[in-house]
Amino acid sequence: MAGPMPWLALIAVLAVSDPGNGMPAPEPVRTPDAGTTAPQPGASLRASVHALLDSGDPSEREEAWRALGPDALDALVRIATEPRSALRTRERAVDAMPLLQSPDAGVALRKLLETPRFPAPVRAAAAVALGRHDGRGAVQALRPLLYERVTSVRDAAARALATVGGEEARAALEEALAETTDRNAREVFQRQLSRMQL
């Protein structure tokens, strides 16, 4: 069995030091068996990743991302979780994760979703990306986000559920619609349920 994925520790460390969500940044948490950094991917691979991110919407360069292979995931996670990176670049890094066809991309996206300290646009992008990567297998991870207090994350989860489709996704949206009294949330859920009728 492979050892621990290095970017899991990286996400955990950067989650407590990311000021992008407006929350105060405490000192990074250090444990005896986990370092504060992960091994960086090769320089040439990092350069290719940055060049593709700079070229625009990752979905327009799908073949180029696929050609980089699963090893590019480490570089994308590092960029997505780096507070000093431009927010739009971080979002694009998340958008690109499903394009690598790495089985570990779903794990990374779930970690981003589960970490409230990351900026809302990054988490919202992770919700959409997880739907693209895992399809209907993402429903259980997306369902709780329909009750998320951050509206952009909530709305992204609703869009992702409508996109993946299926009875489980529909039931999640219908349940959230029935339970919420927030007018804006209800409009979003109704709109996404209407999409599923098309």
N, C-alpha and C positions, 0 to 999 in steps of 0.2 A: 504494500500500500504506500502511496506517495506521502511524503511528509506534509506538514501544515503549509497551506498556501501562504506565501510571504505577505501578500497584500492584505490578508485578513488582519494581521497585527498592525499594518500600516493604517487601515481604516479605523481601527480602534483607537490608535494614538491620535490621529489627526482629528477625529471626531470631537475630542475634548479641547482642541486648540483652534478650531475654525471659528473666526469671528463673523463669518458671512451671514449669520442669521440674526445678528444684533445682540446676541447673548454674550455675557462676559466670558473670557477665555481663561479657564484655570490652568494650572501647571499640568503638562502632560503626565498621564499615569504611567508609572513604570512598575513592572513586576519582575521578579527574579528570573523568570523563564522566558521573558519576551523582551526583545530589544525595541528601541524606538524607531528603528528604520528597517526597511526591507531592502534586499539586494536589488540594485537597479538593473533594468534590462540593458542590452548592449547599445552602444552609442549610435550605431547605424540604424538600429531598429527604432530608437527614440527619435532620431532625425526624421525617419520616414513617417512615424506617427504624427509628429508635429507638422510636417509638410502637408499631410492629408487633412489635419484639423484646420490648418490655415486656408485650405482650398475651398472651404464652404461646407454646406450641408452634407454630412456623411452619407446620407441615403442616395446622393447623386454619384457617389464613388464606391458603390457596393463591391464591385469586383476588385478594386484596388485594396479595400480593407480586407476582403477575404484572402487575398494573396499574402497579406502579412502573417496570417495564421494565428493560432491561439496564444503564441508567446507575446503578442502585442497587448494582451490583456493587462499585464503588470504595468506597462507604460500608461495605459488609459486610466487605470485605477489611480495611479500616482498623480496624474494630471487632474482627474475629477475630484480628488480629495485634497489638493494642494491649495491652501487659502490664498497664496500669492498669485495663483493663476487667474486670468480674467474669467469672470463668471460665464460669459458666452463660450469660452474655450472649454470650461468645465462641463457645460451642458453638452457640447458637441462630443466630448470624450465619452459621456454616458450614452449619447445617441449611437455612437459607433460600436459599443460593446456587443450588441446582438449580431452585428455584421461579421464578427470574427469566427462565428460558428464554434465557439469554445464552450464546452459543457460547464466550465467554471463561471461563465459570464452571469448565469442566473444567480449563483451564490453571491457574487460581487454586487449585483443589482439589489438583491434582497438586503444585504448589509447596508447599502446606501439608504434604502427605504426605511429601515428600522432605526436609523440614527437621526433623531430630531435636530441635532446640533448642526447638521449640514444645511446650507442655504435651501430655501424652498424651491427655487428653480432647478437645482440639482436633483432634489428628491422627486419633483414632478417629472423631470426627464427620465428618472429611473423607473417611475411607475409605467410610463409609456413604453420604455425600452424593455422592461420585464414582460409586458404583454406581448411584444413582438418576439422575444426570445423563447418564452415558455408557452405561449399560446394559452389554451385553457388550463394548463397546469399552473398558471399564475393567479387564478381566481382567489385561492385561499389567502395569498399574500396581499392581494389588492383589496379584498373585501373590508378589512378593518379601516382602511384609509378613507372609506366613504364617510367615516365619522371623525376624520381628521380636522382639527381646528384651523389648520392652515388651508385656506380655500383653494389655492393653486394646486396643492398636492391632492386635495379631495377631488377637484374637478378633473385632474389628470387621471386619477384612478378610475373615475366614472367613464371617461373616454376610453381608457384601456380596456375596461370590462366590456363596453359596447363593441369594441373592435374585435376582441377575441370571441365574443358570442357564446352561444350555448345556454342551456337551461340553468346551469349553476350561476353563470354571470347575470342572467336576467333576474333570477331569484334574489341575488345580492342587491341589485339596484331596486327592485320592487320593495324589498324589506327596508332598505334605507329610506326610500320615498315615504313609506308608511310610518316610519318612526321619527322623521325629522319635521320640525315646525319652521325651520329656516326657509324663507321664501326663495332666496337665491339658490340654496342647495336643491330645493324641490324642482326648480326650473331646470337645473343642470341634469338631475336624475330623469326627469320627464323627457328632456330632449334626447338623452342617450338611449332611453328605452324606445323612443320613436325611431331612432336610427336602426335599432335592432329589428324593427318591423319592416324595413325596406328590403 
